[in-house]
Amino acid sequence: MSDFAINSSLQGIQRASQNITNTTAAINRASQSGAEPTTDRTASLAANDAARRQERAVNSAAENSSTTASLNAPNLTANLVQLNEDQRLAEANVRGLRTADDMLGSIIDIRV
């Protein structure tokens, strides 16, 4: 059980980190060219949605997410919203990882 929670949290952190990198790169490209930023993440959209459903089940937290709308909107506001959402996703996964770590530590303390 704790292995699943740890692995799921780590994958969520990695995914959020990659999304943050992609979004900031899009914002940076747009600021250098003067155009509104867009992100090319349609290929990973389905994988992200499935992973987020799994994280919701593991973390037992419901998210109010407008991911699809913000990923498809080609403007700065949508990218900033996406950046904030990915930050919250990373924070939630860090909390899940800490909880799994605490649980594992408690199990070890009980057995010793």
N, C-alpha and C positions, 0 to 999 in steps of 0.2 A: 504494500500500500504506500509506504513512504517513498519507495523507489519511483513509483509512478508519479507521485506528487512532485518529487524533486526533478525528475526528467521533464515533466510537463511545464514546471516553472522555468527551468533553464531554457527549454525550447521557446517559451513565450518571451523571455528576456531577449533571446537572440533574434527572434522575429521582430520584436519592437525596435531593437537596435538597428536592424537592417532597414526597417521602414523609416526610422528617424533619419538614417543616413541618406536614403533615397529622396525623402521629402526635402531635407536641407539642401541637397545637391540641386534639386529642381528650383528651389527658391533662389539659390546662389546663381544658377544659370540665367534665370529670369532677371535677376537684378543686374547682371553684367550686360545682358542684351537689351534691357529695357522693356521686355515683353512680360506678359503674365506667365507665371510658372505653370507647367503641367508635369504630371508624373506618369510614367509608362509602367503601370503595375497591374494591368488587366489580366495578365497571365497568372499572376499569383493571387488574384482576388478570391477565387474559389477556395484555394488552400488556406488563405488567411481566415475566411469565414468559417471553415470547418475547424480550424485550430481554435478560433475564439469561442465556438460553441463548446469545445472540449474544455477550455479553460474556465468557462462559466460553470460547467458541471463540477470541475475539480475544486474551484474556489468558492462555489456556492454563492456567487454574487451575480445579480442581474445587472446588465449594462443597458443603458439607453444609448444606442449607437446608431448613427446615421452614416456608417462607413461607406456604403455604396454610393450615396449621393455626394459625399465629400471627395471620394476618390475620382469620380467622374467629372467633377466641376473643375474646369481649367483656370482657376484664379488664385490669387495670393491668399485670400481669406480662407478658401477651402483647404489650402495647403497648411496654413497656420492652425486651423482647426484639427487637421489630420495629425500634425506634429504634436499638438496638445493631447490628442487622444492616444497616440502611441506612447507618450510619456506616461500617461495614466495606466496604460496597459503594462508597461515595464514596472511601474511602482506596484501594481497589483500582483505581478508575478514575483517580485522581490518579497512582498509580504507572504505570499504562498510558500516561497522557499524558506523564509525564516520560520514559518509555522512548522513545516516539515522537519527542519533542522531541530527545532525545539522538541518536537514529538520524538524524533529519533534519539535525542539526548536523554529524554525522560525514560525511554524504553531501556537504554543502556544503563542508566542509573538504577532502575528497578531491578535489572538482572544482576548487577554487581553487588 
